[in-house]
């Protein structure tokens, strides 16, 4: 049910999300000429062009960029409004927008797959959206209401958000095949030796102490896949979660540089807005995450 929805805005946002009319026709289930008419009607109502389309391709105008951001916010608020009213009849509906950092699917202690399976097993009409982004971006999207909940290692926690501890992720330092340290005997691996080699780190989580190299890492990455790729070049050292690196270590593509000073932990939390009155869908998801993160009972003797 659409109580506060605008067809022209929905069409415009979908076209912008899809990068043009061609892909948007499948998302909207209407023809390109019909989309063109809606965009034209929107521009007539606004009094300015929101996008350029033609042989040169599709792009938003400067005003269109602003209109797109505002339209997304309006439509999100409208979906939440619809859901809140429909929940008065005990229906679980609306949208559920979740944010996570990358490489959480194999994180021990956080069985996100189980939580999602539990949530989706209930009768519901929820539109699920999962966003993968760094903690700083997730924090901003929680504040603006673009996300309902997020799971990440939030090192910089703010008063506007509520945080619930979930689990911890262990990181160790690795090098790739071809790196000078890859075949170095274990007893020769020392912080002093490691400090002689280039280091890469995640831009949002500087785990490795400057004592192990220059204060500024020689390479920065925004996600785990890019980190692993740079380490595998054999040029950089870098920290990776143990659960994420395991398969590469077994395959002989990475080597852990084992040393007591080369182990770090990231504490993962579930974050939500303090001022937010959680809808039923959000409450159920939070409940399912808590259950999935509970330690398994000890085996009976």
C-alpha positions as CSV (number, residue, x, y, z in Angstrom):
1,X,0.0,0.0,0.0
2,X,1.3,3.4,-0.9
3,X,-0.1,6.1,1.3
4,X,2.5,8.9,0.8
5,X,4.2,7.9,-2.4
6,X,4.8,9.9,-5.6
7,X,5.0,8.0,-8.9
8,X,7.1,10.7,-10.6
9,X,9.6,10.8,-7.8
10,X,9.8,7.0,-7.6
11,X,10.4,6.9,-11.3
12,X,13.1,9.6,-11.2
13,X,15.0,7.9,-8.3
14,X,14.8,4.5,-10.0
15,X,16.2,5.9,-13.2
16,X,19.0,7.6,-11.3
17,X,19.8,4.5,-9.3
18,X,19.9,2.4,-12.6
19,X,22.0,4.9,-14.4
20,X,19.5,5.5,-17.2
21,X,16.2,4.6,-18.8
22,X,17.2,1.2,-20.3
23,X,17.8,-0.6,-17.0
24,X,15.1,1.3,-15.2
25,X,12.4,-0.1,-17.4
26,X,13.0,-3.6,-16.0
27,X,13.0,-2.3,-12.4
28,X,9.8,-0.3,-12.9
29,X,8.0,-2.7,-15.2
30,X,7.1,0.0,-17.8
31,X,8.5,1.0,-21.2
32,X,11.1,3.6,-21.9
33,X,8.6,5.9,-23.6
34,X,6.5,5.8,-20.4
35,X,9.5,6.6,-18.3
36,X,10.4,9.5,-20.5
37,X,6.9,10.9,-20.1
38,X,7.1,10.7,-16.3
39,X,10.5,12.4,-16.2
40,X,9.2,15.1,-18.5
41,X,6.1,15.6,-16.3
42,X,8.4,15.8,-13.3
43,X,10.6,18.4,-14.9
44,X,7.5,20.4,-16.0
45,X,6.3,20.4,-12.3
46,X,9.7,21.4,-11.0
47,X,10.5,24.0,-13.7
48,X,14.0,22.7,-14.5
49,X,15.7,19.7,-16.0
50,X,16.8,16.9,-13.7
51,X,18.8,14.9,-16.2
52,X,20.4,14.9,-19.6
53,X,19.6,12.0,-21.8
54,X,20.3,11.2,-25.4
55,X,23.2,10.1,-27.6
56,X,25.7,11.5,-25.0
57,X,24.2,9.1,-22.4
58,X,22.4,9.7,-19.1
59,X,23.6,12.0,-16.4
60,X,21.9,14.1,-13.7
61,X,22.1,17.8,-13.9
62,X,23.5,19.9,-11.0
63,X,19.9,20.6,-9.8
64,X,19.0,17.0,-10.6
65,X,21.7,15.7,-8.1
66,X,20.1,17.8,-5.3
67,X,16.6,16.7,-6.3
68,X,17.7,13.1,-6.4
69,X,19.1,13.2,-2.8
70,X,16.0,14.9,-1.5
71,X,13.7,12.6,-3.4
72,X,15.4,9.5,-1.9
73,X,15.0,10.9,1.6
74,X,11.3,11.7,1.0
75,X,10.6,8.2,-0.4
76,X,12.4,6.6,2.5
77,X,10.3,8.6,5.0
78,X,7.2,7.7,3.0
79,X,7.9,4.0,3.2
80,X,8.6,4.2,6.9
81,X,5.3,6.1,7.4
82,X,3.4,3.5,5.5
83,X,5.0,0.7,7.5
84,X,4.2,2.4,10.8
85,X,0.5,2.8,10.0
86,X,0.2,-0.7,8.6
87,X,1.9,-2.2,11.7
88,X,-1.1,-1.1,13.7
89,X,-2.8,-4.1,12.2
90,X,0.1,-6.3,13.2
91,X,1.6,-6.5,9.7
92,X,5.4,-6.6,9.4
93,X,6.0,-4.4,6.4
94,X,7.9,-1.4,5.0
95,X,11.6,-1.4,4.4
96,X,14.5,-2.6,6.6
97,X,17.8,-0.9,5.7
98,X,20.9,-2.5,7.3
99,X,24.5,-1.4,7.0
100,X,27.6,-3.6,7.4
101,X,31.3,-3.5,6.8
102,X,32.7,-5.9,4.2
103,X,33.8,-9.5,4.9
104,X,31.4,-10.1,7.8
105,X,29.8,-13.3,6.4
106,X,32.6,-15.5,7.9
107,X,33.1,-13.5,11.1
108,X,33.1,-15.9,14.1
109,X,30.6,-14.9,16.7
110,X,28.4,-13.0,14.2
111,X,26.2,-15.4,12.4
112,X,24.5,-12.7,10.2
113,X,23.3,-15.4,7.8
114,X,21.4,-17.1,10.6
115,X,19.9,-13.8,11.7
116,X,18.7,-13.0,8.2
117,X,17.3,-16.5,7.7
118,X,15.3,-16.2,11.0
119,X,14.0,-12.8,10.0
120,X,13.0,-13.8,6.5
121,X,11.3,-17.0,7.8
122,X,8.5,-14.9,9.3
123,X,5.5,-13.9,7.1
124,X,6.3,-10.3,6.2
125,X,6.1,-7.8,3.4
126,X,9.5,-6.1,4.2
127,X,11.7,-4.7,1.5
128,X,15.2,-5.6,2.6
129,X,18.2,-3.4,1.7
130,X,21.8,-4.1,2.8
131,X,24.5,-1.5,2.4
132,X,28.2,-2.3,2.6
133,X,30.3,0.7,3.6
134,X,33.0,1.9,6.1
135,X,32.0,2.6,9.7
136,X,32.1,6.4,9.2
137,X,29.7,6.2,6.2
138,X,27.4,3.8,8.2
139,X,27.4,6.3,11.1
140,X,26.4,9.1,8.9
141,X,23.6,7.1,7.3
142,X,22.3,6.1,10.7
143,X,22.1,9.7,11.8
144,X,20.2,10.8,8.6
145,X,17.8,7.9,8.8
146,X,19.1,6.3,5.6
147,X,19.8,3.2,7.7
148,X,17.8,1.6,10.5
149,X,20.7,-0.5,11.9
150,X,24.3,-1.1,11.2
151,X,27.0,-3.6,12.3
152,X,30.6,-2.6,12.3
153,X,33.7,-2.0,14.5
154,X,32.6,1.5,15.5
155,X,35.8,2.9,17.1
156,X,34.5,6.5,17.2
157,X,31.1,6.2,19.0
158,X,28.8,9.2,19.1
159,X,26.1,10.2,21.6
160,X,23.3,10.2,19.0
161,X,23.6,6.4,18.5
162,X,23.1,3.4,20.8
163,X,25.7,0.6,20.5
164,X,25.3,-3.0,21.6
165,X,28.4,-5.2,21.7
166,X,28.2,-8.3,19.5
167,X,31.6,-10.0,19.1
168,X,35.3,-9.5,18.5
169,X,37.4,-9.9,15.3
170,X,41.0,-11.0,15.5
171,X,43.5,-9.5,13.0
172,X,47.0,-10.6,12.2
173,X,49.8,-9.4,9.9
174,X,50.3,-11.1,6.6
175,X,52.6,-11.1,3.6
176,X,52.2,-12.6,0.1
177,X,54.2,-14.9,-2.1
178,X,57.2,-13.1,-3.5
179,X,57.6,-10.9,-0.5
180,X,61.1,-11.0,1.2
181,X,59.5,-12.1,4.5
182,X,57.5,-14.9,2.9
183,X,60.2,-17.5,3.3
184,X,62.0,-15.9,6.3
185,X,62.5,-18.4,9.2
186,X,60.0,-17.7,12.0
187,X,62.7,-16.9,14.6
188,X,63.8,-14.0,12.4
189,X,60.4,-12.4,12.2
190,X,60.6,-9.4,14.5
191,X,59.0,-5.9,14.7
192,X,62.3,-4.4,13.7
193,X,62.5,-6.5,10.5
194,X,58.9,-5.9,9.7
195,X,59.3,-2.1,10.1
196,X,61.7,-2.1,7.1
197,X,58.9,-3.1,4.6
198,X,56.0,-1.1,3.1
199,X,52.7,-1.4,4.8
200,X,49.1,-1.1,3.7
201,X,46.1,-0.4,6.0
202,X,42.4,0.2,5.9
203,X,41.6,4.0,5.8
204,X,39.0,3.6,8.5
205,X,40.8,1.2,10.9
206,X,44.6,1.8,11.4
207,X,45.4,-1.3,13.4
208,X,49.1,-1.5,13.0
209,X,51.2,0.8,15.2
210,X,53.4,3.4,13.6
211,X,56.2,1.7,15.6
212,X,56.2,-1.0,12.9
213,X,56.8,1.4,10.1
214,X,56.4,5.0,9.0
215,X,53.5,7.0,10.7
216,X,51.7,7.0,7.3
217,X,51.1,3.7,5.5
218,X,52.4,3.5,1.9
219,X,49.0,2.3,0.7
220,X,45.4,2.8,1.9
221,X,42.3,0.7,1.0
222,X,38.6,1.0,1.7
223,X,37.8,-2.7,2.0
224,X,39.2,-6.1,2.8
225,X,39.3,-7.4,-0.8
226,X,41.5,-4.6,-1.9
227,X,43.7,-5.2,1.2
228,X,44.2,-8.9,0.4
229,X,44.9,-8.0,-3.3
230,X,47.7,-5.6,-2.3
231,X,49.2,-8.0,0.1
232,X,49.2,-10.8,-2.5
233,X,51.2,-8.6,-4.9
234,X,54.2,-9.4,-2.6
235,X,55.0,-5.7,-2.2
236,X,53.0,-4.8,1.0
237,X,52.5,-6.2,4.4
238,X,49.0,-5.7,5.9
239,X,46.6,-6.8,8.6
240,X,43.7,-9.1,7.8
241,X,41.0,-10.8,9.9
242,X,42.0,-14.3,10.7
243,X,38.7,-15.8,9.4
244,X,39.1,-13.9,6.1
245,X,42.8,-14.8,5.5
246,X,42.5,-18.5,6.4
247,X,41.7,-19.8,2.9
248,X,44.5,-17.8,1.3
249,X,47.0,-19.1,3.9
250,X,45.9,-22.7,3.2
251,X,46.3,-22.1,-0.5
252,X,49.9,-20.8,0.1
253,X,49.1,-17.3,-1.2
254,X,49.6,-15.6,2.2
255,X,51.8,-16.2,5.2
256,X,51.0,-15.0,8.7
257,X,53.9,-13.1,10.3
258,X,53.4,-14.7,13.8
259,X,54.6,-12.5,16.7
260,X,52.9,-11.5,20.0
261,X,53.0,-7.8,18.9
262,X,51.3,-8.5,15.6
263,X,47.8,-9.4,16.8
264,X,44.9,-6.9,17.1
265,X,41.2,-7.1,17.8
266,X,38.2,-5.1,16.5
267,X,35.0,-5.0,18.6
268,X,31.9,-5.2,16.5
269,X,28.7,-3.5,17.7
270,X,25.1,-3.2,16.5
271,X,24.3,0.5,16.2
272,X,20.9,2.3,16.0
273,X,19.6,5.8,16.5
274,X,18.7,6.6,20.1
275,X,15.8,8.9,19.1
276,X,14.4,6.4,16.7
277,X,11.2,4.6,17.7
278,X,11.9,1.2,16.2
279,X,9.3,-0.3,13.9
280,X,8.4,-4.0,14.3
281,X,10.7,-5.0,11.5
282,X,13.7,-3.3,13.1
283,X,12.9,-4.7,16.5
284,X,12.7,-8.3,15.0
285,X,16.0,-7.9,13.2
286,X,17.7,-6.7,16.3
287,X,16.3,-9.6,18.2
288,X,17.4,-12.0,15.6
289,X,21.0,-10.6,15.6
290,X,21.1,-11.0,19.4
291,X,20.0,-14.6,19.2
292,X,22.5,-15.4,16.4
293,X,25.4,-13.9,18.4
294,X,24.7,-15.9,21.5
295,X,27.5,-18.5,22.2
296,X,26.5,-22.1,21.5
297,X,25.8,-24.1,24.7
298,X,28.7,-26.3,25.9
299,X,28.4,-29.9,24.9
300,X,27.2,-32.2,27.7
301,X,29.7,-34.6,29.1
